[in-house]
Each structure stands twice: as C-alpha cells, then as structure tokens.
Amino acid sequence: MPHPRTRLRVLVVAALAVAITGSLGTAAHAAPSTAELKKQIEAASNKLEDVTESYNQMNISLKKTQADEKKLQASLAPAQAALKAASGRVGTLATTSYKQGRVGPMTALLAGGQDDMVNRIAYLDLITRANQRDIDNFTEATQGFTTRQAALKTTRTKQTAQVAALAKQKSGIQADLKKLFKMREAAFGQGQETGSKYTGKIPNISGKAGEAVAFAYKQIGKPYLFGADGLEKYDCSGLTSAAWAAAGKSLSHQTKAQWNEVTHIGRSELQAGDLVFYRSLGHVAIYVGDGQIIDAPHSGTVVKKRGINIMTPYGYGRV
C-alpha cells in the first residue's frame, strides 16, 4: 500500500497530464505506473513542441509582414513623386486648353491651304497622342499611389493582428510549460533538466557540414526554450537553423519550412550535417554521423547527442 502522500502526488500528476494533453476522458482511478507517467509527460511535451513550431511559423509570417511594410513604405515616396509630376502635366494641359478654347480637329484641318493639310494632320495626331499619354500616366500614377496606400494600411492591420496573436500564443505556451514542469517535478522531482558542456572529441568533417556539426556539438547541454535560436538556449528548429547559420547557410526557424528548404534524401544517403525530421515534421535534429543526432528535444530538457532512432524518422534532408 503506497504512502498517502505518494499516492496524492501521483494523482496530481495524472490530473496535470489530462490538463496538458486536452484529454476529455476521465482520469483512471488506479495510480499510473512510472512508465505510464513517462508516456503522459512525453505526449504533453510533444504536443507543446507542436504548438512551439506553430509559434515559430507565426513569427516567420510576422517578419515577412514587417518586411512587406518596409517595401511598401519605401515605394510610397516614388509613387507620390510620380503622381505629382503627372498631375502637373495634366494641369498644364487643362490650362492650355482653357486659354486656347476648344479647337476641334475639323477646325484645325480646314484652317489654311490645301498644301499644309498633311502636315497639320500629322501634327494633330502627335498632340493627341502626347495629351493622351499624359492623361494615361496621370491615371496610372493615381492608381499606383492609391493602391500602395491601401496595401500599406492592410499590411499594418495584419501586422497588428499577428503581434497580438503571437503574444497570446506565447502566454498560452508559458502557462502550459508551468503545468509540464509541475508534472515532471511531481513525478520525478525534476522540472527543467540541467546538462553539462560536451568535452569529448568533435569529429573532423570537411566543408560547411563540418562547421554546422562542430557548432551543434558545442551547444550540447544548453537548455531548451521555445522560440529560441541561441546562443544560450534553443528549440529544435532553432538549433538546426543556428548550426547551419554558423556555416553560412540560411534556414528558416521552423521545421516545416526547413523541410521545404532542403533536398530530400534517403536514409542510406545520410551524411553528417544532414537534417533528420520526426513526428510528421513536428521535430528536427542534425545528423552527426555513426547513427547519432544532436537535437533540442523539447521543453524542460537540454540539447543532447543521442541515437537517430529516438522515434521513427519522418524523412531526411540535405542543406
């Protein structure tokens, strides 16, 4: 018969597991075993990592929106200058027409002798085309400026919404993290793992892949933090992104985006520096050779070197 305090501790953990995983079922009356607790915590951690990658995707979208706003803002001044110039030409055209009165084509053609008819026709055509070009330029410049103004307003509205959504999601993740750490502490007396720096030999790998792998080795033992890409904390895609950034290659800070940026390869083609994807693109690691990967597992853990078969790989990619 377990001690009453121990039984209470286990029931608290079970309740927290239900809260994190969103299960609608009733918690079991019997106290879960240690293996079951580990499964519940792992499931909660995986779900939280999925939410983290969703957060990372929203961050990418926000950065793109901010870049779009800068481009639109930069294009507004030239568009306004073009509109001012076109308005000036149309204004001159209107003033000239007013001063000279309405001179119709037939009046211009019938004035003067027969010998000048061809020259007058050509001159009239030239004036008409020049005037129409000024009018067309004015119309185009007006539409261009108005369109850019509207696009800028839309982009700013979108950015405001994204910032608010990002803040809300971040707050939700932080709340779930507290629950997760309570689960770990109640079950195993441990919330956030601690790790030590890697002191072993770093494999000598040539080229950019070698630089990325060497960087990854130096991050072993550093804590996981959602949305982080170094240099002191990482999430899974933040680590692989930072490793390849150290080698001069750009990767988005998000697993699905990274999957779309790499060349897909088979397991038999794996080389050190390649990326290994898991859980339907919910997790990513960097392959370091000899059947080993380095990854930032999930909240509450640290960057680790471990076997490639931590779970069934989804696919493999070369940067």
C-alpha positions in Angstrom: 0.0 0.0 0.0 1.7 3.2 -1.1 2.1 6.1 1.4 -0.9 8.5 1.2 1.5 11.4 0.3 3.0 9.4 -2.6 -0.5 8.5 -3.8 -1.6 12.1 -3.7 1.5 13.2 -5.7 0.7 10.6 -8.4 -2.9 11.7 -8.7 -1.8 15.3 -9.1 0.5 14.3 -11.9 -2.3 12.4 -13.6 -4.6 15.4 -13.4 -2.0 17.7 -14.8 -1.4 15.2 -17.7 -5.1 15.3 -18.5 -5.0 19.2 -18.5 -1.9 19.4 -20.8 -3.0 16.8 -23.3 -6.5 18.1 -23.5 -8.0 14.6 -22.9 -11.8 14.6 -22.4 -11.8 11.2 -20.7 -12.0 10.6 -17.0 -8.6 10.1 -15.3 -8.1 6.4 -14.2 -8.9 5.6 -10.6 -5.8 3.5 -10.3 -2.4 5.3 -9.8 -0.5 5.3 -13.0 2.8 3.4 -13.2 6.1 5.2 -13.8 6.1 4.0 -17.4 2.6 5.4 -17.9 3.6 8.7 -16.3 6.6 9.0 -18.7 4.3 8.4 -21.6 1.9 11.1 -20.5 4.7 13.6 -20.0 6.2 12.7 -23.3 2.8 13.1 -25.1 2.4 16.5 -23.3 5.9 17.5 -24.3 5.3 16.6 -28.0 2.0 18.5 -28.1 3.7 21.5 -26.6 6.5 21.2 -29.2 3.9 21.2 -32.0 2.5 24.4 -30.5 6.0 25.9 -30.4 6.6 25.2 -34.1 3.3 26.8 -34.8 4.5 29.8 -32.8 7.7 29.8 -34.9 5.7 29.8 -38.1 3.7 32.8 -36.9 7.0 34.5 -36.1 8.1 33.9 -39.7 4.8 35.4 -41.0 5.2 38.4 -38.8 8.8 39.1 -40.1 7.5 38.8 -43.7 4.7 41.2 -43.0 7.2 43.7 -41.4 9.5 43.3 -44.5 6.5 43.9 -46.8 5.6 47.1 -44.8 9.1 48.4 -45.3 9.0 47.8 -49.0 5.6 49.5 -49.3 6.7 52.4 -47.2 9.8 52.8 -49.4 7.7 52.7 -52.6 5.3 55.3 -51.4 7.6 58.3 -51.9 8.4 57.5 -55.6 4.8 56.8 -56.3 3.8 60.1 -54.7 6.5 61.9 -56.8 5.2 60.3 -60.0 1.7 61.3 -59.1 2.8 64.9 -58.5 4.7 65.1 -61.9 1.7 63.5 -63.7 -0.7 65.9 -62.0 1.5 68.9 -63.1 1.4 67.8 -66.7 -2.3 67.3 -66.8 -2.8 70.6 -65.0 -0.7 72.3 -67.8 -2.8 70.5 -70.4 -6.0 71.8 -68.8 -4.7 75.3 -68.6 -3.6 75.4 -72.2 -6.9 74.0 -73.4 -8.8 76.7 -71.4 -6.7 79.6 -72.7 -6.9 78.5 -76.4 -10.5 77.5 -76.3 -11.9 74.3 -77.8 -10.3 73.9 -81.2 -11.8 70.8 -82.8 -10.0 68.6 -85.3 -12.1 69.7 -88.2 -11.5 73.4 -87.5 -7.7 72.8 -87.4 -7.9 70.8 -90.6 -9.9 73.3 -92.6 -7.8 76.3 -91.5 -5.1 77.2 -94.0 -4.4 75.9 -97.5 -4.7 72.5 -99.1 -0.9 72.2 -99.3 -0.5 72.2 -95.5 -3.2 69.5 -94.9 -0.8 66.5 -94.5 1.5 68.4 -92.1 -1.5 69.5 -90.0 -2.9 66.0 -89.8 0.5 64.7 -88.6 0.8 67.5 -86.0 -2.7 66.9 -84.7 -2.0 63.2 -84.3 1.2 64.0 -82.4 -0.6 66.4 -80.0 -3.4 64.0 -79.4 -1.1 61.1 -78.6 1.1 63.3 -76.3 -2.0 64.6 -74.4 -3.4 61.1 -74.1 -0.1 59.8 -72.8 -0.1 62.5 -70.1 -3.6 61.5 -69.1 -2.8 57.8 -69.1 0.3 58.5 -66.9 -1.8 60.5 -64.5 -4.4 57.7 -64.2 -1.7 55.1 -63.7 0.2 57.2 -61.1 -3.0 57.9 -59.2 -3.9 54.2 -59.2 -0.4 53.2 -58.2 -0.2 55.6 -55.3 -3.7 54.8 -54.1 -3.0 51.0 -54.3 0.2 51.3 -52.3 -1.5 53.4 -49.6 -4.3 50.8 -49.3 -1.8 47.9 -49.3 0.3 49.6 -46.6 -2.8 50.1 -44.4 -3.8 46.5 -44.9 -0.3 45.3 -44.1 -0.2 47.3 -40.9 -3.6 46.0 -39.8 -2.3 42.4 -40.5 0.9 43.1 -38.5 -1.1 44.4 -35.5 -3.2 41.2 -35.5 -0.2 39.0 -35.8 1.6 40.7 -32.9 -1.5 40.2 -30.7 -1.9 36.5 -31.8 1.8 35.9 -31.1 1.6 37.4 -27.6 -1.5 35.3 -26.9 0.1 32.1 -28.1 3.3 32.9 -26.1 1.3 33.4 -23.0 -0.5 30.0 -23.6 2.8 28.2 -24.1 4.2 29.6 -20.9 1.2 28.5 -18.9 1.4 25.0 -20.4 5.1 24.9 -19.6 4.4 25.6 -15.9 2.0 22.6 -15.9 4.6 20.4 -17.6 7.3 21.3 -15.2 4.9 20.6 -12.3 4.2 17.2 -13.8 7.9 16.4 -14.0 8.6 17.7 -10.6 5.7 15.8 -9.0 6.7 12.5 -10.8 10.4 12.6 -10.7 11.4 15.5 -8.5 12.7 17.4 -11.6 11.4 20.3 -13.6 13.9 21.7 -16.1 16.8 19.3 -16.9 20.4 20.5 -16.5 23.2 19.4 -18.7 26.9 19.7 -19.0 29.0 21.0 -21.8 30.4 18.5 -24.3 34.0 17.7 -23.6 34.6 14.8 -26.0 36.3 14.8 -29.4 34.4 16.7 -32.2 34.6 14.7 -35.4 36.7 16.3 -38.2 34.3 16.7 -41.1 35.2 18.8 -44.1 33.3 21.6 -45.6 30.2 23.5 -44.5 28.6 20.4 -43.0 31.7 20.1 -40.7 31.2 23.7 -39.5 27.5 23.0 -38.8 28.2 19.8 -36.9 31.0 21.3 -34.8 28.7 24.2 -33.8 26.0 21.6 -32.8 28.4 19.8 -30.6 29.3 23.0 -28.8 25.6 23.6 -27.9 25.2 20.2 -26.0 24.0 20.8 -22.5 22.3 24.1 -23.2 18.6 24.4 -22.2 15.6 24.2 -24.4 13.5 27.3 -24.7 10.5 27.6 -27.1 11.2 30.1 -29.9 14.9 30.3 -29.1 17.7 30.0 -31.7 20.8 30.6 -29.5 23.3 31.3 -28.4 22.4 30.1 -24.9 19.0 28.4 -25.5 17.3 26.6 -28.3 14.2 24.8 -29.6 14.6 22.0 -32.1 14.4 24.1 -35.4 16.3 26.9 -33.7 19.2 24.6 -33.1 19.4 23.3 -36.7 18.9 26.8 -38.0 21.7 28.2 -35.8 24.0 25.3 -36.7 23.8 26.0 -40.4 23.9 29.7 -39.9 27.3 29.2 -38.3 28.3 27.5 -41.6 27.0 30.4 -43.7 23.7 28.8 -44.8 20.3 30.2 -44.1 17.4 28.0 -42.8 14.1 29.2 -41.5 13.4 28.8 -37.8 10.6 26.3 -38.3 10.5 22.5 -39.0 8.1 22.5 -41.9 9.8 25.5 -43.5 13.2 23.7 -43.2 11.7 20.6 -44.8 10.7 22.7 -47.8 14.2 24.3 -48.0 16.3 21.1 -48.0 16.9 18.5 -50.7 15.1 15.3 -49.6 17.3 12.2 -49.5 17.1 8.6 -48.4 18.4 7.2 -45.1 21.2 5.3 -46.9 22.5 8.7 -48.2 22.8 10.3 -44.8 25.9 12.2 -44.1 27.0 14.4 -41.2 25.3 17.7 -41.3 22.0 16.4 -42.9 18.8 17.0 -41.1 16.5 14.3 -39.7 12.8 15.1 -39.3 10.4 13.3 -36.9 6.7 13.3 -35.9 5.2 14.5 -39.2 7.6 17.5 -39.2 7.0 18.2 -35.5 10.7 17.8 -34.6 14.1 18.1 -36.4 17.7 17.2 -35.5 21.1 17.4 -37.1 22.8 14.1 -38.0 26.4 13.9 -36.8 27.4 10.5 -38.2 27.7 7.0 -36.8 23.9 6.7 -36.3 23.9 9.7 -33.9 22.0 13.0 -33.9 22.2 16.2 -31.9 18.8 17.9 -31.1 17.0 20.1 -28.6 14.4 17.5 -27.5 11.5 19.6 -26.0 10.6 21.9 -23.1 12.3 21.1 -19.9 15.3 19.3 -21.5 18.7 20.3 -22.8 20.5 19.9 -26.2 21.6 16.2 -26.4 23.6 13.8 -28.6 21.7 10.5 -28.9 20.8 7.7 -31.3 18.9 8.5 -34.5 16.1 6.1 -33.6 14.7 8.2 -30.8 11.4 7.7 -32.7 10.6 6.7 -36.3 12.1 9.3 -38.6 9.7 11.1 -41.0 12.4 11.9 -43.6 15.9 13.2 -44.2 17.2 16.4 -45.8 20.4 17.9 -47.1 21.1 21.6 -46.8 
